């Protein structure tokens, strides 16, 4: 059978095959040619948000996420997005605001051979996220003490965005009340190094959703 005879005999089958191939190219090929989004989404059990693809993330425990850049195998964090709960082994704070301030202050402290860092005051203002989630914005007064010279400097550490996720519907004698919240804040190491990223924080806060 010559090539032309083959074409003539099976032209309907060939035409059908061409149509099918073109259909696959239209459905899948064009999608592959679409521009890659500049951001990617991270979802956890408690919340989700988008962040630029130029960053890396690591979830150390459910709802405990760092966003930053890899240095070898180690993630250097720029922004922390963490769910915290009050310690069941400690006395319950008198109210949510007390829990929130205590937790924020605990995230501020660190001691090294040359410097001691702590936070003394917490300023609180109401805050509503771009997606309409009501929360609070915290600014901490950070004190850096040089252990060799004894000199101290102060600055404002923040912003901390805090969203109350405390559940009271399941509270029983066997399951007592525990305060919980989502905290979004610049990592302390990035703040001390002067490498915080307001643009990254804005992207996260602009896309943050909380699972209820």
Secondary structure by P-SEA (a helix, b strand, c coil): ccaaaaaaaaaaaaaaaaaaaaaaaaacccccccccccbbbbbcccccccccccbbbbbccccccccccccccccccccccccccccccccccccaaaaaaaaaaaacccccccbbbbbcbbbbbbbbcccbbbbbbbbbbbbbbcccccbbbbbbcccbbbbbbcccccccccccbbbbbbbbcccaaaaaaccccaaaaaaaaacccccc
